[in-house]
Each structure stands twice: as structure tokens, then as C-alpha cells.
Amino acid sequence: MYKNRREVMKMLAALGASGALSQVLAQHMQQQMQPAPMPANLETIPAKTIPWEQGTCDFCEMPLKTPAPGAWMGRTFAPGFFEQTYSQIALKEAAKGKEAYHFESIACMVNYAWVYGLRDGVGSTFYVADRGAYDPAKGPAAVNLIPARQAVYLWGEKRAWVVMDAKIAAFKNAEAAMAFARTIPDLGRTRVLDWQTLLDLAPLPEMNLVNLLAKHAGLLK
């Protein structure tokens, strides 16, 4: 969905960006958001190997794999917490020395694509971890990737139930999403969204969003 400059600035202001930063970032982003026709046939690029042990998120730089207790910023996370929302953009042709971009949050992947103008099915394929088929106790071994365009997305109001407080996890269908929602009694309000809706809502709210957008736009070091 095309967003004009005024709409982008309004979103950034709502997210807490300063007026000057909003102005410059909006100018940069507008170059990435020109409307383009949808391709008749979406390309499907095979998913690439996930660098679990040393890999970090290409948007926020957090580890892909749940760190050992105290190993990252002195914090302790539940087993398998990071992996449950792992996402990937598999590339048809390598870029920046990579065959794929890796993310530990679905929101990170959507926001990265929004900044750089990447499109699912056009030289790349977006993948997400199926949370309904994931067992946190098994960690990376239990991650099953499905094409993002075929998944549905559970948004839950509860804070910090997924990494980056992005409040979104992926499932193969709405029934699986709502079955999972019932396992978290205090999840609060919920919505089941499709892939196009996530793209239309980009940039998606998550921790440090304004700084991360500005960094990837080249406005912050």
C-alpha cells in the first residue's frame, strides 16, 4: 500500500521521533515506497541455512538463538524464546555478501524490507517460523519454516510474549493461531492478520523502532 510523505511523517511522530528526524527519515523512506505493480507469478526461492550459533538479526542485531542465562545484556530468557519468531528473506542473488537476511522477529523482517524496498516473490522469498509446530524445549531443531505469504499472524496484546515486544507470531492457519492463543490466558486482545496486512501496516511497532529505522536509513551511526 503506497504511503505518501505526510502519512509517513505522521506515523513517525506517533512513534516518538523528533520533528527533524521524522522529516529526514520520511524523505528517505519515500524513495522506497513508490507504487509498483504486483507480479503475475511470485518467485519461490528455497530457504537458506540458518546460522544459529553465531547469527544475529540483520535489523536489530540481537542473537538468532536464545542466549544462555546472563549471556546477553545480563538477561535470562525462557528456553527457545528467540527462535519462535525467526524469519528469513532468502535471496535469488547474493547481496551484501549474503544468500539470505536473517531476523529474530517477524517485525524486524517486515521493517527491514520496508526500509530497503525488498518485495516477497521478486528476487526473494520471505519465510517465517511456524509457531504452532514449534517446541521451545527443542530450540532451533524444532523450527519449521513456511512461506510468509502463506502464513497467518497472531497479534496478542500482552507485552513481551515474543522477542522485541513485537506481539506477532506466525501460524499455518487461523485455527492453529487461536488454539495457541488459548494457551496464554492473559494474552489480552487478539487479532489474526494475513501477510498483506503486515506489509500494509509497515513499519511494524517494536522496541527501538525509530532508532532502528533511522540507522538503516543511514541517518544514525
JOUR-V706700 format. One record per backbone hydrogen bond with DSSP energy under -1.0 kcal/mol. CO is the residue of the C=O (numbers start at 1). NH is the residue of the N-H. Records with the same first field share a line. If there is no record, write none. Layout:
CO=NH + NH
This chain:
4=8
5=9
6=10
7=11
8=12
9=13
10=14
11=15
12=17
13=16
18=22
19=23
20=24
21=25
22=26
23=27
24=28
25=29
26=30
29=32
50=52
51=55
55=64
57=61
62=57
68=71
72=75
75=70
78=81
82=85
83=86
86=129
87=103
88=127
89=101
90=125
95=98
98=95
99=91
101=89
102=58
103=87
105=109
106=110
107=111
108=112
109=113
110=114
111=115
112=116
113=117 + 118
119=122
121=43
123=92
124=121
125=90
126=148
127=88
128=146
129=131
131=134
135=138
138=141
139=142
140=143
144=130
146=128
147=150
152=171
153=193
154=169
155=191
162=165
163=166
164=207
167=156
169=154
170=131
171=152
173=177
174=178
175=179
176=180
177=181
178=182
180=183
181=184
184=187
187=158
189=157
191=155
193=153
194=198
195=199
196=200
197=201
206=209
208=212
209=213
210=214
211=215
212=216
213=217
214=219
215=218
